[in-house]
Amino acid sequence: MRNLIINDRGKCVGCNRCIRVCPIPEANVGRMEDGDTKVYIDDKKCIACGACLHACHHGARDFVDDTERFFADLGKGEPISLFFAPASRSNLENWGRILTLLRNMGVRKIYDVSLGADICVWAYIRYIQQKKPVSVITQPCPAVVNYILKHNLKLLPYLAPVQSPMLCTAIYMRKYKGISDKIAALSPCVAKSGEFEDTDSHVSYNITFIKLEEYIRDNNLVLPEKESGWDHVDPALGSIFPMPGGLKENVEFILGQGLRIDRSEGQGVVYHALDVFAKEKKENLPALFDVLNCPEGCNLGTGCRQDKSTFEVNSAMSKAKYTALKGRERKYFDELYRTYDKTLRLEDFMRRYSPRPVITIPFSSDDIEEAFQSLGKKDEISRSFDCGACGSDTCLDMAVKIAKRINSSENCIQKAHTEMQEEHSLVMNWQTQNSGAIQTIQKDITGIKNFADKIVNELAQVQKMMGIYETMAKDISKIALNIHMISLNASIEAARAGESGKSFSVVAKAIRDLAGETQHSTQQISSASTEAKSAMEQIADMVITIGQDITESHNNITQIADSTQKIVSHGDIGRRII
């Protein structure tokens, strides 16, 4: 059987909703990928119950049917006839106009599965009357059949050998009406595709309501104004078959309430009920166990939109029932069954099953203990936390899945919670231990900052004194220049004086030499002063830059110290929040 449920792991966010609603523990597998949980489908174990389709809010789950192939073949001129499920009355607002559209596009004959449902009820009643089985589990629902054939073969002896209403319709069309066309099913159910393949029936296409409406919308098909019906006589109560307890109500209408009929619906209930049925004493079993996969029956099946209320669906079914009973007395239905007895062969509507048991993954008690240890659950209290966030009902169920390697300990929210608390405690301890060190660093940096500020101030004073020193050197240079000029004038006067001025000339020369040496020295002092001033300016710039960096570090350390103190002082609040 082909894989019907599509799993887009790129859209999977690991919310575990699909795991939580899946009735088969090993069908959805949780794995860690790059730190995120991704859920895989084990297609061999999946029963196509469709629970994950409605549970997923992220578009990671979808399904396949035959809508595209049906319209492609219809466009090629393939001879195709069609039957439509009675649930169309509660799902497709314009179902009569849709049938007209399909006829206009080439569909040759159209049958109502309500007719097949009538035949199906007749076959159940005759089978029970003739074979007198201990108990019978109804099988209109292919997901239920998949469950029994794959996961609980103990129920197989009880599974009704009567074909579903859809298959009864197809068989009737083939064997009793001679329709040789390919047959398409307008269906509310994803799993019907598998049923048609498993039974080697003449049904070639499973067209679900939701995919049909999408095709009509996406291809801008316009519905004709005229409505169309079916190509056979009006059915009886088969039109209410898709509602919960529909088969039960049909049987009780024919046989009265002398036959015990129990019922169960919904993925979260029916499979557990079937497991209980398998273990129950035979004397406690009902004559007929009417079971359906979907909570609201086929009216809100896996291939239907989920935007209608139960009351809206029941209103449509009530109208269908009223139409089926209107103007008909009890003798009409008795005559109908006599007609079936004369014209139909019960054997034509019987089904044989081919079990497809899957092998469950083995595990031991040691594996369970190892799984609990990986979850950090070492006592009975933590092992019975049972929050369900991982998708399992209990911590033990989760441990079993980890032991089977179909889930991982990282998917446990309590484990993540505990690890977060431990990490929080480590951080708090680190903050407490380092709070004193941070304060010491803050104190040392404050001292360094103050020292740097002092150096900057002293350098400013040195630069000021250097300026005064440079001014004094310039003044001395001026004085030396003046002395030099005086000495030159004295030499000139000594020369004019002749012999009497020689002594004065010697003195003038000595003064001139002294002035020259003084001027030369002041020039050297001025040059050295300029170089010293430039060096002092560079040192001052460096010290200022260092001071700014120290100030910024001081501010950062102060902020860290304040934050650390706040974290330490509010540590208990943080623990309570976590």
C-alpha positions as CSV (number, residue, x, y, z in Angstrom):
1,M,0.0,0.0,0.0
2,R,1.3,3.4,-0.9
3,N,2.2,6.0,1.8
4,L,-0.8,8.2,2.2
5,I,0.4,10.7,4.9
6,I,3.0,13.2,3.8
7,N,5.5,14.5,6.4
8,D,7.3,17.7,5.6
9,R,10.0,17.8,8.3
10,G,11.1,21.2,7.0
11,K,8.0,22.6,8.6
12,C,8.0,20.4,11.7
13,V,8.7,22.4,14.8
14,G,8.8,19.5,17.2
15,C,5.6,20.4,19.1
16,N,4.8,16.7,19.6
17,R,1.1,17.2,18.8
18,C,1.2,14.5,16.2
19,I,2.8,12.1,18.7
20,R,0.3,12.9,21.3
21,V,-2.8,12.1,19.1
22,C,-1.4,9.1,17.2
23,P,-3.0,5.9,18.5
24,I,0.0,3.8,17.3
25,P,3.0,4.4,19.7
26,E,5.6,3.5,17.1
27,A,4.1,5.2,14.1
28,N,5.5,8.7,14.9
29,V,9.2,8.8,15.7
30,G,10.8,11.8,17.5
31,R,14.5,12.5,16.7
32,M,16.9,15.3,17.4
33,E,18.3,17.1,14.4
34,D,20.7,20.0,14.9
35,G,19.3,20.6,18.3
36,D,15.7,20.5,17.3
37,T,13.1,17.8,17.6
38,K,11.8,16.4,14.3
39,V,9.0,13.8,14.0
40,Y,9.2,11.1,11.4
41,I,6.4,8.7,10.2
42,D,7.0,4.9,10.1
43,D,4.8,4.2,7.1
44,K,4.8,0.5,7.8
45,K,3.1,1.1,11.1
46,C,0.9,4.0,10.2
47,I,-2.8,3.1,9.8
48,A,-3.7,6.4,8.0
49,C,-6.1,7.3,10.8
50,G,-5.4,11.0,9.9
51,A,-5.3,12.2,13.5
52,C,-2.0,14.0,12.9
53,L,-3.5,15.9,9.9
54,H,-5.8,17.8,12.1
55,A,-3.4,18.0,15.1
56,C,-0.6,19.7,13.1
57,H,-0.8,23.5,13.1
58,H,2.4,24.1,11.1
59,G,1.6,22.5,7.8
60,A,4.0,19.7,8.2
61,R,1.3,17.0,7.6
62,D,-0.7,16.5,4.4
63,F,-2.0,13.5,2.4
64,V,-2.3,12.2,-1.1
65,D,-5.3,11.1,-3.0
66,D,-6.2,10.6,-6.7
67,T,-7.9,13.9,-7.5
68,E,-5.3,15.1,-10.0
69,R,-5.0,11.8,-11.7
70,F,-8.8,11.5,-11.9
71,F,-9.2,14.9,-13.7
72,A,-6.2,14.1,-15.9
73,D,-7.7,10.8,-17.1
74,L,-11.2,12.4,-17.4
75,G,-9.6,15.0,-19.7
76,K,-8.1,12.3,-21.8
77,G,-11.6,10.8,-22.4
78,E,-11.2,7.8,-20.1
79,P,-14.6,6.2,-19.5
80,I,-15.2,6.9,-15.8
81,S,-18.3,6.4,-13.6
82,L,-18.5,7.7,-10.0
83,F,-20.1,7.1,-6.7
84,F,-20.3,9.7,-3.9
85,A,-20.4,9.2,-0.2
86,P,-23.5,10.4,1.7
87,A,-21.2,12.5,3.9
88,S,-21.1,14.9,0.9
89,R,-24.5,16.2,2.0
90,S,-23.0,17.6,5.2
91,N,-19.7,18.7,3.6
92,L,-20.3,20.0,0.1
93,E,-22.8,22.8,0.1
94,N,-23.2,22.6,-3.7
95,W,-22.9,18.8,-4.1
96,G,-25.7,18.6,-6.6
97,R,-24.1,21.3,-8.8
98,I,-20.7,19.6,-8.4
99,L,-22.2,16.4,-9.7
100,T,-23.5,18.3,-12.8
101,L,-20.0,19.7,-13.3
102,L,-18.5,16.2,-13.2
103,R,-21.1,15.0,-15.7
104,N,-20.4,17.9,-18.0
105,M,-16.6,17.0,-17.8
106,G,-17.3,13.4,-18.9
107,V,-18.4,11.3,-15.9
108,R,-20.9,8.7,-17.3
109,K,-22.8,7.3,-14.3
110,I,-23.2,8.6,-10.8
111,Y,-24.3,6.4,-7.8
112,D,-25.0,7.3,-4.2
113,V,-23.1,5.2,-1.6
114,S,-26.3,5.3,0.4
115,L,-27.4,2.5,-1.9
116,G,-24.3,0.6,-1.0
117,A,-24.9,1.3,2.7
118,D,-28.4,-0.2,2.4
119,I,-26.8,-3.3,0.8
120,C,-24.1,-3.4,3.5
121,V,-26.7,-3.3,6.3
122,W,-28.7,-6.1,4.6
123,A,-25.4,-8.1,4.3
124,Y,-24.6,-7.6,8.0
125,I,-28.1,-8.7,9.1
126,R,-28.1,-11.8,6.9
127,Y,-24.5,-12.7,7.9
128,I,-25.4,-12.5,11.6
129,Q,-28.7,-14.4,11.1
130,Q,-27.0,-17.2,9.1
131,K,-23.6,-17.6,10.8
132,K,-24.6,-16.5,14.3
133,P,-21.1,-15.3,15.3
134,V,-20.3,-14.6,18.9
135,S,-19.6,-10.9,18.1
136,V,-18.9,-8.8,15.0
137,I,-16.7,-5.7,14.7
138,T,-17.9,-3.5,11.9
139,Q,-15.5,-2.6,9.2
140,P,-16.7,0.4,7.2
141,C,-13.7,2.3,8.4
142,P,-10.4,1.3,6.7
143,A,-8.2,2.8,9.5
144,V,-9.8,0.4,11.9
145,V,-9.2,-2.5,9.5
146,N,-5.6,-1.4,9.1
147,Y,-5.2,-1.4,12.9
148,I,-6.5,-4.9,13.2
149,L,-4.5,-6.3,10.3
150,K,-1.3,-4.6,11.5
151,H,-1.4,-4.3,15.2
152,N,-4.0,-6.6,16.8
153,L,-4.6,-9.8,14.9
154,K,-6.5,-11.2,17.9
155,L,-9.4,-9.1,16.7
156,L,-9.4,-10.6,13.2
157,P,-11.8,-13.5,13.9
158,Y,-14.4,-10.9,14.9
159,L,-13.8,-8.5,12.0
160,A,-16.9,-8.4,9.8
161,P,-16.4,-10.1,6.5
162,V,-18.9,-7.8,4.9
163,Q,-17.5,-5.2,2.5
164,S,-17.8,-1.5,3.3
165,P,-20.7,0.6,1.8
166,M,-18.3,2.0,-0.8
167,L,-17.1,-1.4,-1.9
168,C,-20.7,-2.7,-1.8
169,T,-21.6,0.1,-4.2
170,A,-18.7,-0.7,-6.5
171,I,-19.6,-4.4,-6.6
172,Y,-23.2,-3.6,-7.3
173,M,-22.2,-1.3,-10.1
174,R,-20.0,-3.9,-11.6
175,K,-21.8,-7.1,-11.1
176,Y,-25.4,-6.1,-11.1
177,K,-25.5,-3.0,-13.4
178,G,-22.7,-4.1,-15.8
179,I,-20.8,-0.8,-15.5
180,S,-17.3,-1.5,-17.1
181,D,-16.0,2.0,-16.7
182,K,-13.3,2.9,-14.3
183,I,-14.9,3.8,-11.0
184,A,-14.1,6.9,-8.9
185,A,-15.0,7.4,-5.3
186,L,-16.0,10.9,-4.0
187,S,-14.9,10.3,-0.5
188,P,-14.5,11.8,3.0
189,C,-11.7,9.5,3.9
190,V,-7.9,9.4,3.3
191,A,-7.5,5.8,4.2
192,K,-10.1,4.7,1.5
193,S,-7.2,4.8,-1.0
194,G,-5.6,1.9,0.9
195,E,-8.8,0.0,1.1
196,F,-9.3,0.2,-2.7
197,E,-5.8,-1.1,-3.2
198,D,-6.0,-3.9,-0.6
199,T,-9.2,-5.3,-2.0
200,D,-8.2,-5.3,-5.6
201,S,-11.5,-3.6,-6.2
202,H,-12.7,-1.9,-9.3
203,V,-12.4,1.5,-7.7
204,S,-9.5,3.4,-9.4
205,Y,-9.7,6.8,-7.8
206,N,-10.2,8.1,-4.3
207,I,-11.2,11.8,-4.5
208,T,-11.5,13.4,-1.1
209,F,-13.9,16.3,-0.5
210,I,-11.2,18.7,0.5
211,K,-8.9,18.0,-2.5
212,L,-11.9,18.2,-4.9
213,E,-12.8,21.6,-3.6
214,E,-9.2,22.7,-3.8
215,Y,-9.0,21.5,-7.4
216,I,-12.2,23.3,-8.4
217,R,-10.9,26.5,-6.7
218,D,-7.4,26.4,-8.1
219,N,-8.6,25.7,-11.6
220,N,-11.3,28.3,-11.5
221,L,-14.0,25.8,-12.5
222,V,-17.5,27.3,-12.5
223,L,-20.3,25.2,-11.1
224,P,-23.4,24.9,-13.3
225,E,-26.7,26.3,-11.9
226,K,-28.5,23.0,-12.5
227,E,-28.2,20.3,-9.9
228,S,-27.8,16.6,-10.7
229,G,-28.7,13.5,-8.8
230,W,-27.8,9.8,-9.2
231,D,-28.6,7.1,-11.8
232,H,-30.6,4.7,-9.6
233,V,-33.7,4.5,-7.4
234,D,-33.7,6.5,-4.1
235,P,-31.9,4.7,-1.3
236,A,-33.3,3.9,2.1
237,L,-31.7,4.8,5.4
238,G,-28.2,4.3,4.0
239,S,-27.9,8.1,3.8
240,I,-27.4,8.3,7.6
241,F,-24.7,5.7,7.6
242,P,-21.7,8.1,7.9
243,M,-22.9,9.6,11.3
244,P,-21.7,8.0,14.5
245,G,-23.9,5.0,15.3
246,G,-25.3,5.1,11.7
247,L,-24.9,1.4,11.2
248,K,-26.4,0.7,14.7
249,E,-29.5,2.8,13.8
250,N,-30.0,1.1,10.5
251,V,-29.8,-2.4,12.0
252,E,-32.1,-1.5,14.9
253,F,-34.6,0.0,12.4
254,I,-34.8,-3.3,10.7
255,L,-34.5,-5.8,13.6
256,G,-35.7,-3.7,16.5
257,Q,-33.7,-3.3,19.7
258,G,-33.4,-7.0,20.6
259,L,-29.8,-7.1,19.3
260,R,-27.1,-5.6,21.5
261,I,-25.1,-3.2,19.6
262,D,-22.2,-1.2,21.3
263,R,-20.4,1.6,19.6
264,S,-17.1,3.6,19.9
265,E,-15.8,6.5,17.8
266,G,-12.6,8.7,17.7
267,Q,-8.9,7.9,17.5
268,G,-8.4,8.7,21.1
269,V,-11.0,6.1,22.2
270,V,-11.8,3.5,19.6
271,Y,-8.4,1.7,19.5
272,H,-8.2,1.4,23.2
273,A,-11.7,0.0,23.2
274,L,-10.7,-2.5,20.6
275,D,-7.7,-3.6,22.7
276,V,-10.1,-4.1,25.7
277,F,-12.5,-6.0,23.4
278,A,-9.7,-8.4,22.5
279,K,-9.1,-9.3,26.2
280,E,-12.8,-9.3,27.2
281,K,-14.7,-12.5,28.1
282,K,-16.9,-13.6,25.2
283,E,-20.1,-13.5,27.3
284,N,-19.5,-9.8,27.8
285,L,-19.2,-8.9,24.1
286,P,-22.0,-7.3,22.1
287,A,-23.5,-8.9,19.1
288,L,-22.3,-6.0,17.0
289,F,-19.5,-3.5,17.8
290,D,-20.0,-0.4,15.6
291,V,-16.7,1.4,15.5
292,L,-15.4,4.4,13.6
293,N,-12.0,6.1,13.5
294,C,-13.2,9.7,13.4
295,P,-15.0,11.2,16.4
296,E,-17.9,12.5,14.2
297,G,-17.9,9.6,11.9
298,C,-17.4,10.0,8.1
299,N,-19.2,13.4,8.2
300,L,-16.0,15.0,9.5
301,G,-13.6,12.4,8.1
302,T,-9.9,12.8,7.4
303,G,-10.6,14.0,3.9
304,C,-13.1,16.7,5.0
305,R,-12.8,20.3,6.0
306,Q,-13.0,20.7,9.7
307,D,-14.9,24.0,9.8
308,K,-18.4,22.6,10.4
309,S,-19.9,22.1,13.8
310,T,-21.3,18.8,15.1
311,F,-24.8,20.5,15.2
312,E,-24.5,21.6,11.6
313,V,-23.5,18.1,10.5
314,N,-26.3,16.5,12.6
315,S,-28.8,18.9,11.1
316,A,-27.8,17.7,7.5
317,M,-28.1,14.1,8.6
318,S,-31.5,14.7,10.2
319,K,-32.8,16.1,6.9
320,A,-31.4,13.1,5.0
321,K,-33.1,10.8,7.4
322,Y,-36.4,12.7,7.1
323,T,-36.1,12.5,3.3
324,A,-35.4,8.7,3.4
325,L,-38.5,8.0,5.7
326,K,-40.9,10.5,4.2
327,G,-43.9,8.8,2.7
328,R,-42.5,5.3,3.4
329,E,-44.1,2.8,5.6
330,R,-42.4,-0.1,7.3
331,K,-43.5,-2.5,4.6
332,Y,-41.4,-0.5,2.0
333,F,-38.2,-1.5,3.9
334,D,-39.4,-5.1,4.3
335,E,-40.1,-5.4,0.6
336,L,-36.7,-3.9,-0.1
337,Y,-34.9,-6.6,1.9
338,R,-37.0,-9.3,0.1
339,T,-35.9,-7.8,-3.1
340,Y,-32.2,-7.9,-2.0
341,D,-32.7,-11.5,-0.9
342,K,-34.0,-12.4,-4.4
343,T,-31.5,-10.4,-6.5
344,L,-28.3,-10.2,-4.5
345,R,-25.8,-12.9,-3.6
346,L,-24.4,-12.5,-0.1
347,E,-21.1,-14.0,-1.2
348,D,-20.6,-11.2,-3.7
349,F,-20.3,-8.7,-0.8
350,M,-18.0,-10.7,1.4
351,R,-14.4,-9.8,2.0
352,R,-11.3,-11.8,2.8
353,Y,-8.5,-10.2,4.8
354,S,-4.7,-10.5,4.4
355,P,-3.0,-9.8,7.7
356,R,0.1,-7.5,7.5
357,P,1.4,-7.8,11.1
358,V,4.3,-5.4,12.0
359,I,7.1,-6.3,14.3
360,T,7.2,-4.1,17.4
361,I,10.6,-3.0,18.7
362,P,11.7,-5.2,21.6
363,F,13.1,-3.7,24.9
364,S,14.0,-4.9,28.4
365,S,13.6,-3.6,31.9
366,D,17.3,-2.7,31.8
367,D,16.6,-0.6,28.7
368,I,13.7,1.2,30.6
369,E,16.0,1.9,33.6
370,E,18.7,3.3,31.2
371,A,16.0,5.5,29.6
372,F,14.9,6.8,33.0
373,Q,18.5,7.6,33.9
374,S,19.0,9.5,30.6
375,L,15.9,11.5,31.5
376,G,17.4,12.3,34.9
377,K,14.5,10.5,36.6
378,K,15.9,8.6,39.6
379,D,12.9,8.4,41.9
380,E,9.3,7.5,41.7
381,I,8.1,11.1,42.0
382,S,10.0,12.2,38.9
383,R,9.1,9.0,37.1
384,S,5.4,9.7,37.5
385,F,5.5,13.4,36.6
386,D,3.3,12.6,33.5
387,C,3.0,16.1,32.0
388,G,2.5,14.7,28.5
389,A,4.5,17.5,26.8
390,C,6.7,14.9,25.1
391,G,3.6,13.4,23.4
392,S,3.4,10.4,25.7
393,D,0.7,10.0,28.3
394,T,3.1,9.0,31.0
395,C,6.8,9.2,31.8
396,L,6.9,5.4,31.6
397,D,5.5,5.5,28.1
398,M,8.2,8.0,27.2
399,A,10.9,5.8,28.7
400,V,9.6,2.9,26.6
401,K,9.9,5.0,23.5
402,I,13.4,6.1,24.4
403,A,14.3,2.4,25.0
404,K,12.9,1.6,21.6
405,R,15.0,4.5,20.1
406,I,11.8,6.2,18.7
407,N,12.2,9.3,20.9
408,S,15.0,11.1,22.7
409,S,15.5,12.3,26.2
410,E,16.1,15.8,24.9
411,N,12.3,15.9,24.1
412,C,11.4,15.7,27.8
413,I,10.4,19.1,29.1
414,Q,11.0,18.2,32.7
415,K,14.5,17.2,31.9
416,A,15.0,20.5,30.1
417,H,13.5,22.3,33.1
418,T,15.8,20.5,35.6
419,E,18.9,21.2,33.5
420,M,17.9,24.8,33.2
421,Q,17.6,25.0,37.0
422,E,21.0,23.3,37.4
423,E,22.6,25.8,34.9
424,H,20.9,28.6,36.8
425,S,22.4,27.4,40.0
426,L,25.8,27.1,38.5
427,V,25.6,30.7,37.1
428,M,24.5,31.9,40.5
429,N,27.3,30.2,42.3
430,W,29.8,31.6,39.8
431,Q,28.3,35.1,40.2
432,T,28.6,34.8,44.0
433,Q,32.1,33.5,43.9
434,N,33.3,36.1,41.5
435,S,31.4,39.0,43.1
436,G,34.3,39.7,45.5
437,A,36.9,39.4,42.7
438,I,35.0,41.9,40.6
439,Q,34.9,44.3,43.4
440,T,38.7,44.0,44.0
441,I,39.3,44.6,40.3
442,Q,37.0,47.6,40.4
443,K,39.0,49.0,43.4
444,D,42.4,48.4,41.6
445,I,41.2,50.0,38.4
446,T,39.9,53.0,40.4
447,G,43.4,53.4,41.9
448,I,45.0,53.1,38.5
449,K,42.5,55.7,37.1
450,N,43.4,58.1,40.0
451,F,47.1,57.6,39.4
452,A,46.7,58.2,35.7
453,D,44.8,61.4,36.4
454,K,47.6,62.5,38.7
455,I,50.2,61.9,36.0
456,V,48.2,63.9,33.5
457,N,48.0,66.8,36.0
458,E,51.8,66.7,36.8
459,L,52.7,66.5,33.1
460,A,50.6,69.6,32.6
461,Q,52.7,71.4,35.3
462,V,56.0,70.2,33.7
463,Q,54.8,71.5,30.3
464,K,54.0,74.8,32.0
465,M,57.5,75.0,33.5
466,M,59.0,74.1,30.2
467,G,57.2,77.1,28.7
468,I,58.7,79.4,31.3
469,Y,62.1,78.0,30.8
470,E,61.9,78.5,27.1
471,T,60.9,82.1,27.6
472,M,63.9,82.7,29.9
473,A,66.2,81.2,27.3
474,K,64.9,83.6,24.7
475,D,65.5,86.5,27.1
476,I,69.1,85.4,27.8
477,S,69.6,85.1,24.0
478,K,68.4,88.7,23.6
479,I,70.7,90.0,26.4
480,A,73.7,88.1,24.8
481,L,72.9,89.7,21.5
482,N,72.9,93.2,23.1
483,I,76.1,92.5,24.9
484,H,77.6,91.4,21.6
485,M,76.6,94.6,20.0
486,I,78.1,96.6,22.9
487,S,81.4,94.7,22.6
488,L,81.6,95.5,18.9
489,N,81.0,99.2,19.6
490,A,83.7,99.0,22.4
491,S,86.2,97.4,20.0
492,I,85.6,100.2,17.4
493,E,86.2,102.9,20.1
494,A,89.4,101.1,21.3
495,A,90.7,101.1,17.8
496,R,90.2,104.8,17.5
497,A,92.0,105.4,20.8
498,G,95.1,103.9,19.4
499,E,97.8,102.7,21.8
500,S,95.8,103.8,24.8
501,G,92.8,101.8,23.9
502,K,94.6,98.4,23.6
503,S,93.7,97.3,27.1
504,F,90.1,98.2,26.5
505,S,90.1,96.3,23.2
506,V,91.2,93.1,25.0
507,V,88.3,93.5,27.5
508,A,85.9,94.2,24.6
509,K,87.0,91.1,22.9
510,A,86.6,89.0,26.0
511,I,83.0,90.4,26.4
512,R,82.2,89.6,22.8
513,D,83.4,86.1,23.1
514,L,81.4,85.6,26.2
515,A,78.3,87.0,24.4
516,G,78.9,84.6,21.5
517,E,79.2,81.6,23.8
518,T,76.1,82.7,25.7
519,Q,74.1,83.0,22.5
520,H,75.4,79.6,21.3
521,S,74.4,78.0,24.6
522,T,70.9,79.5,24.6
523,Q,70.4,78.3,21.0
524,Q,71.3,74.7,22.2
525,I,69.0,75.1,25.2
526,S,66.2,76.4,23.0
527,S,66.6,73.4,20.6
528,A,66.7,70.9,23.5
529,S,63.7,72.6,25.0
530,T,61.7,72.3,21.8
531,E,62.5,68.6,21.6
532,A,61.6,68.1,25.2
533,K,58.3,69.9,24.8
534,S,57.4,67.7,21.8
535,A,58.3,64.6,23.8
536,M,56.3,65.8,26.7
537,E,53.2,66.5,24.5
538,Q,53.5,62.9,23.1
539,I,53.7,61.5,26.6
540,A,50.8,63.6,27.7
541,D,48.7,62.3,24.7
542,M,49.6,58.7,25.6
543,V,48.7,59.1,29.2
544,I,45.4,60.9,28.3
545,T,44.5,58.0,26.0
546,I,45.4,55.4,28.7
547,G,43.4,57.4,31.1
548,Q,40.3,57.3,28.8
549,D,40.7,53.6,28.4
550,I,41.0,53.1,32.1
551,T,37.9,55.3,32.6
552,E,35.9,53.2,30.2
553,S,37.1,49.9,31.8
554,H,36.2,51.4,35.2
555,N,32.7,52.2,34.0
556,N,32.3,48.7,32.5
557,I,33.5,47.0,35.6
558,T,31.2,49.2,37.7
559,Q,28.2,48.1,35.6
560,I,29.3,44.4,35.8
561,A,29.6,44.8,39.6
562,D,26.2,46.3,39.9
563,S,24.6,43.6,37.6
564,T,26.3,40.9,39.6
565,Q,25.1,42.3,42.8
566,K,21.5,42.5,41.5
567,I,21.7,38.9,40.1
568,V,23.0,37.6,43.5
569,S,20.4,39.5,45.5
570,H,17.6,38.3,43.2
571,G,18.8,34.8,42.8
572,D,16.0,33.2,44.8
573,I,13.4,35.0,42.6
574,G,15.1,33.6,39.5
575,R,14.9,30.1,40.9
576,R,11.2,30.4,41.6
577,I,10.5,31.7,38.1
578,I,12.4,28.8,36.6
